Amino acid sequence: MVGDPGIEPGVRLREGVTVPCHTLRPVAHCRADYPWVWGASTSKTGECRAIRILLFEAFPRRSAQSPWLVLRQAVDRVPNAGFGMKKPKWVIAKEQDKKADANATVWLFGLHAVRDALMNPAREKLTLMVTPNAAAKLEDAIAAAGITPQIVDPRKFHPPIDKTSVHQGAVLEVKPLNWGRLEDVCIGDAAPRVLLLDRVTDPHNVGAILRSAEVLGASAVIGTRHHSAPETGALAKTASGALERQPYLRVRNLADAIRALQDMGYLVLGLDGDATVTIEEAVEGKRDRPVALVLGAEGPGLRAKTRETVDRLVRIDAAGQFGSLNVSNAAAIALYAVRENA
């Protein structure tokens, strides 16, 4: 229930109701005399979600009235405090994303990607479809995973993936990996390196970046929840197993993630071909600090908001004139340039 934003939660009103401010945090107080108020989120028609009302001396301690009648009277006394409050759009979007994540599955394909997923104890495996030949090649991984495969005749092998995908007779349905929070993967090493991707949507590019990140010791690769490459079979196949070992997080807002890294002590550098400072110059004397590199999509590059948020724009020190590098190649070169012991 939202009232006058100038009224803080917990303030007693003559009407006998406490009104939260626009933080939408429920009032965490209720008199023991009226414990039934806390059942409001599940009782009756469910219209009282997130509403917490505090009753004071305006109502008798031992009221003969129905508690729901008392509650309705209390709400009616406060202007604009009805039961029909709509959830904010950002709350609805967050709930929808959470529900979609819970139901999402990914079909991995190819012997290498399927083997690595089967050998990963953190990966939740659902369905394995293989041809007899692929089953023989994956025998040890299948045994280690403890999963019973569906062995299908090659002539009848029609998995639910793109028909042009080179599956090599093996597909595996899995749940996306959960790498936890930003803090879980970006804090720990003496001087961690992190890659952030600003709307890089090509799964082949992201897969190649994951491979480079694993080889060069990056703590994490971070993309955005929307307008970035999700975890897919094509990405996993290009990553050649790195997807199972290299943390790949997708955040709601890249600028917020950059600011969070800055609060952790990271030096955040955005790659821009027109920058006046090279990567090596930007990290000179600062290689003992954690470094985050932000790369934009090929063509548009970094968005304006991202440019404003990073600590500095830098470029790759190139010999001679050249147009631009593929984003996965740029990521590998940039990671090598900021290595701690250069």
Residue pairs with C-beta under 8 A, 6 or more apart in sequence:
1 19
1 20
1 50
1 51
1 53
1 75
1 78
1 81
1 85
2 19
2 20
2 21
2 22
2 24
2 80
2 81
2 85
3 19
3 20
3 78
3 79
3 80
3 81
4 19
5 21
5 22
6 21
7 13
7 19
7 21
8 21
9 18
9 19
9 20
9 21
9 25
9 27
9 28
10 18
10 27
10 29
10 54
11 18
11 19
12 18
12 54
12 56
13 19
13 78
14 58
15 58
15 74
15 77
15 78
16 54
16 55
16 56
16 57
16 58
16 59
16 74
16 77
17 53
17 54
17 55
17 74
17 75
17 77
17 78
17 81
18 27
18 29
18 52
18 53
18 54
19 78
19 81
20 26
20 27
20 52
24 50
24 88
24 91
26 50
26 51
26 52
27 52
27 53
27 54
28 52
29 52
29 54
30 37
30 38
30 52
30 53
30 54
31 54
31 55
31 56
33 55
33 61
34 55
34 67
34 70
36 43
36 67
37 52
37 53
37 54
37 55
37 67
37 71
38 52
40 48
40 51
40 52
40 53
40 71
41 48
41 49
41 50
41 51
43 68
44 68
47 83
47 84
48 83
50 85
51 75
51 83
51 85
53 71
53 74
53 75
55 70
55 74
58 74
59 70
59 74
63 70
75 81
75 82
75 83
87 95
97 225
97 252
101 176
104 175
104 176
105 126
105 173
105 174
105 175
105 176
106 173
106 174
106 175
106 176
106 231
106 232
106 233
106 236
107 159
107 160
107 161
107 171
107 172
107 173
107 174
107 233
108 114
108 117
108 171
108 172
108 173
108 174
108 233
108 236
108 237
109 159
109 161
109 165
109 166
109 167
109 168
109 170
109 171
109 172
109 233
109 237
110 166
110 167
110 168
110 170
110 233
110 236
110 237
111 134
111 137
111 138
111 168
111 169
111 170
112 237
112 240
112 241
113 172
113 233
113 236
113 237
113 239
113 240
113 241
113 243
114 128
114 138
114 141
114 170
114 171
114 172
115 138
115 141
115 241
116 241
116 243
116 244
116 245
117 123
117 125
117 172
117 174
117 236
117 244
118 125
118 128
118 138
118 141
118 142
118 144
118 145
118 147
118 172
119 141
119 144
119 145
119 244
120 244
120 245
122 177
122 244
123 174
123 175
123 177
123 244
124 174
124 175
125 145
125 147
125 172
125 173
125 174
126 173
126 174
126 175
127 150
127 172
127 173
128 142
128 145
128 147
128 148
128 149
128 150
128 170
128 171
128 172
128 173
129 149
129 150
129 152
129 157
129 159
129 170
129 171
129 172
130 138
130 142
130 149
130 150
130 151
130 152
130 169
130 170
130 171
131 151
131 152
131 153
131 154
131 157
131 169
131 170
132 151
132 153
132 154
133 154
133 169
134 168
134 169
134 170
135 142
135 149
135 151
137 170
138 170
142 149
154 169
157 169
159 167
159 171
161 167
161 171
161 233
165 233
165 234
165 237
166 237
171 233
176 230
176 231
177 231
177 243
177 244
177 248
179 185
179 220
179 247
179 248
179 249
182 220
182 222
182 249
182 251
182 257
182 260
182 261
183 260
183 264
185 219
185 220
185 247
185 249
186 192
186 194
186 219
186 220
186 261
186 264
186 266
186 290
187 264
188 219
189 219
189 290
190 288
190 340
191 287
191 288
191 289
191 290
191 291
191 340
192 218
192 219
192 290
192 291
193 216
193 217
193 218
193 219
193 290
193 291
193 292
193 293
193 335
193 338
193 339
193 340
194 218
194 219
194 220
194 221
194 222
194 261
194 266
194 290
194 291
194 292
194 293
195 209
195 213
195 218
195 220
195 221
195 222
195 292
195 293
195 295
195 331
195 335
196 221
196 222
196 223
196 254
196 257
196 258
196 268
196 292
196 293
196 294
196 295
197 206
197 209
197 221
197 222
197 223
197 224
197 228
197 294
197 295
197 327
198 224
198 254
198 294
198 295
198 296
198 297
198 302
198 303
198 306
199 224
199 227
199 228
199 296
199 297
199 300
199 303
200 206
200 209
200 223
200 228
200 229
200 295
200 296
200 297
200 327
201 227
201 228
201 229
201 297
202 229
202 327
203 229
203 230
203 232
203 234
203 235
203 238
204 234
204 235
204 238
205 229
205 298
205 326
205 327
205 328
206 221
206 223
206 228
206 229
206 235
206 238
206 239
206 248
206 328
207 234
207 235
207 236
207 237
207 238
207 239
207 240
207 242
207 243
208 238
208 239
208 328
209 221
209 327
209 328
209 331
209 332
210 221
210 235
210 239
210 242
210 243
210 246
210 248
211 238
211 239
211 240
211 242
211 246
212 218
212 328
212 331
212 332
212 335
213 220
213 221
213 242
213 246
213 331
213 335
214 242
214 245
214 246
216 332
216 335
216 336
216 339
217 339
218 246
218 335
219 247
220 246
220 247
220 248
220 249
221 246
221 247
221 248
221 249
222 248
222 249
222 250
222 251
222 254
222 257
223 229
223 248
223 249
223 250
223 251
224 250
224 251
224 252
224 253
224 254
225 250
225 251
225 252
228 250
229 235
230 250
231 243
231 248
235 243
236 243
239 246
251 257
254 294
254 305
254 306
255 305
255 306
255 309
258 268
258 292
258 294
258 306
258 309
258 310
259 309
261 268
261 290
261 292
262 268
262 311
264 290
265 289
265 290
266 289
266 290
266 291
266 292
267 282
267 283
267 286
267 289
267 290
267 291
267 292
267 311
267 312
268 291
268 292
268 294
268 309
268 310
268 311
268 312
269 279
269 282
269 283
269 291
269 292
269 293
269 294
269 310
269 311
269 312
269 313
269 314
269 338
270 293
270 294
270 296
270 302
270 306
270 307
270 310
270 312
270 313
270 314
271 279
271 293
271 294
271 295
271 296
271 302
271 313
271 314
271 315
271 316
271 330
271 334
272 301
272 302
272 307
272 313
272 314
272 315
273 301
273 315
273 316
273 324
274 315
275 312
275 313
275 314
275 315
276 315
277 312
277 313
277 314
277 315
278 314
278 315
278 316
278 317
279 293
279 314
279 315
279 316
279 317
279 334
279 337
279 338
280 317
280 337
280 342
281 314
282 312
282 314
283 289
283 291
283 337
283 338
287 338
287 339
287 340
287 341
287 342
288 340
291 338
293 331
293 334
293 335
293 338
294 302
294 306
294 310
295 302
295 327
295 330
295 331
295 334
296 302
296 303
296 306
296 327
297 327
298 324
298 326
298 327
302 310
302 313
307 313
316 325
316 330
316 333
316 334
316 337
317 337
325 333
